[in-house]
Amino acid sequence: MKGLTKRFKSRKCTYCGIRFELKTRGRPQAYCKRSHRQRAYQKRKIAEIEQPPLRLRRQLQEALNRLERQRTKWAYVVERFRRKFPGAPRPAPYERSVSKVHELLRQLAPEVLESAPVLSPKSQIKLEKFSEVFRSLSMKYHPDLGGDKNIMQDLNGLRDALFTDIARARA
């Protein structure tokens, strides 16, 4: 057995990033200290509490998909109809889809609706406040910063829907 040396394996701590030697027996460690394991657990639990419920996120995604279908379905009709009658309301199914998205947003992120631009005359449409709120929410829920990918996708879908509505209101 001459010439054999014992090699120690090492790994970075998931919590602090410092390298530590793994124990030879049992399950491989992910943390260098017990306190780091406990702090990481507490951090995960707090993140779970702060995230909106999965059911509401799923309903919002379905409502955004429904709104997009209504938008594509009624786009041609609304465009031709509004040329003849400029102040005409939107079709009822489209309005129901918009109201459902607003209702779900009131439950999930009320700060979005407080600052959402009102679709009124072209000169009154302002996006600065909405952009600020979107940026703060995206910093909170972005997957690269420890947030959830699904929430970020819902936020992007909401932003796209609002910008599409605003662009149509300006046209």
C-alpha positions in Angstrom: 0.0 0.0 0.0 3.0 2.2 -0.5 2.4 5.4 -2.4 -1.4 5.6 -1.7 -2.5 8.9 -0.2 -5.9 9.6 1.2 -7.7 12.3 -0.9 -10.2 14.4 0.8 -13.2 15.7 -1.3 -14.4 19.2 -0.8 -17.4 21.1 -1.7 -18.7 24.7 -1.5 -21.2 25.5 1.2 -24.6 26.3 -0.4 -25.2 29.1 2.1 -21.9 31.0 2.3 -19.8 29.6 -0.6 -16.8 28.7 1.5 -15.1 25.4 0.6 -15.1 22.6 3.2 -14.0 19.0 3.4 -16.7 16.4 3.1 -17.0 13.7 5.7 -16.2 10.2 4.4 -19.4 8.5 5.7 -23.0 9.1 5.2 -24.9 11.5 2.9 -22.7 14.3 1.4 -23.1 17.6 3.1 -24.4 20.7 1.4 -23.5 23.2 4.2 -20.3 23.7 6.2 -22.1 24.3 9.5 -25.4 23.3 11.1 -26.2 27.0 11.5 -25.9 27.5 7.8 -28.3 24.7 7.1 -30.8 26.2 9.5 -30.5 29.7 8.1 -30.9 28.3 4.6 -34.1 26.5 5.7 -35.5 29.7 7.3 -34.7 31.6 4.1 -36.6 29.1 2.0 -39.6 29.1 4.3 -39.8 32.9 4.3 -39.6 32.9 0.5 -42.4 30.4 0.3 -44.6 32.6 2.5 -43.9 35.7 0.4 -44.8 34.0 -2.9 -48.4 34.1 -4.0 -50.4 30.9 -3.9 -49.9 28.6 -6.8 -53.7 28.4 -7.5 -53.9 32.2 -8.0 -50.8 32.2 -10.3 -52.4 29.4 -12.4 -55.7 31.3 -12.6 -53.8 34.5 -13.7 -52.0 32.6 -16.4 -55.2 31.1 -17.7 -56.9 34.5 -17.6 -54.0 36.1 -19.5 -54.2 33.3 -22.1 -57.9 33.8 -22.4 -57.4 37.6 -22.8 -54.8 37.0 -25.6 -57.3 34.7 -27.4 -60.0 37.3 -27.1 -57.6 40.0 -28.3 -56.7 38.0 -31.4 -60.3 36.9 -32.0 -61.8 40.4 -31.8 -58.9 42.5 -33.2 -60.2 42.8 -36.7 -63.8 43.4 -35.7 -62.9 46.0 -33.1 -60.6 47.8 -35.4 -63.1 48.1 -38.2 -66.0 48.9 -35.8 -64.0 51.6 -34.0 -63.1 53.3 -37.3 -66.8 53.9 -37.9 -67.8 54.5 -34.2 -64.7 55.9 -32.3 -66.2 55.9 -28.8 -67.7 52.4 -29.0 -67.1 49.9 -26.2 -65.2 46.7 -26.6 -67.0 43.4 -27.1 -68.4 41.8 -23.9 -66.2 38.7 -23.9 -63.1 40.8 -24.2 -64.3 43.0 -21.3 -65.0 40.0 -19.2 -61.5 38.7 -19.8 -60.0 42.1 -18.9 -62.1 42.3 -15.7 -61.0 38.7 -14.7 -57.3 39.7 -15.1 -57.9 42.8 -13.0 -59.7 40.8 -10.3 -56.9 38.3 -10.0 -54.3 41.1 -10.0 -56.1 42.7 -7.1 -55.6 39.5 -5.1 -52.0 38.8 -6.2 -50.3 42.2 -6.6 -52.5 45.1 -5.7 -49.6 47.5 -6.2 -49.7 46.8 -9.9 -53.3 48.0 -10.3 -52.7 51.1 -8.1 -50.2 52.4 -10.6 -51.6 50.9 -13.8 -52.2 53.5 -16.4 -55.8 54.2 -17.2 -56.7 53.7 -20.9 -58.1 57.0 -21.5 -57.3 59.7 -24.1 -54.0 59.3 -25.8 -52.4 62.2 -24.0 -53.2 60.9 -20.5 -51.5 57.5 -20.9 -48.4 57.4 -18.7 -46.3 54.4 -18.1 -43.7 55.7 -15.7 -45.4 54.6 -12.5 -46.3 51.2 -13.9 -42.7 50.7 -15.1 -41.4 51.5 -11.6 -43.7 48.9 -10.0 -42.9 46.3 -12.7 -39.2 46.8 -12.1 -39.6 46.4 -8.3 -41.7 43.3 -8.7 -39.3 41.8 -11.3 -36.4 42.4 -8.9 -38.4 40.6 -6.2 -39.5 37.6 -8.3 -36.7 37.2 -10.9 -35.4 33.6 -11.0 -31.8 34.8 -11.1 -32.4 36.7 -7.8 -34.0 33.8 -6.0 -37.6 34.3 -7.2 -40.0 32.0 -9.0 -39.8 31.5 -12.8 -43.6 31.1 -13.1 -44.3 34.4 -11.3 -41.9 36.2 -13.6 -43.5 34.7 -16.6 -46.9 35.9 -15.4 -45.5 39.4 -14.8 -44.1 39.5 -18.3 -47.4 38.3 -19.7 -49.2 41.0 -17.8 -46.8 43.7 -19.0 -47.1 42.5 -22.6 -50.9 42.6 -22.4 -51.0 46.1 -20.9 -48.6 47.4 -23.5 -50.6 45.9 -26.3 -53.8 47.5 -25.0 -52.0 50.8 -24.6 -50.6 50.6 -28.1 -54.1 49.9 -29.5 -55.6 52.8 -27.5 -53.0 55.1 -29.0 -53.7 53.9 -32.5 
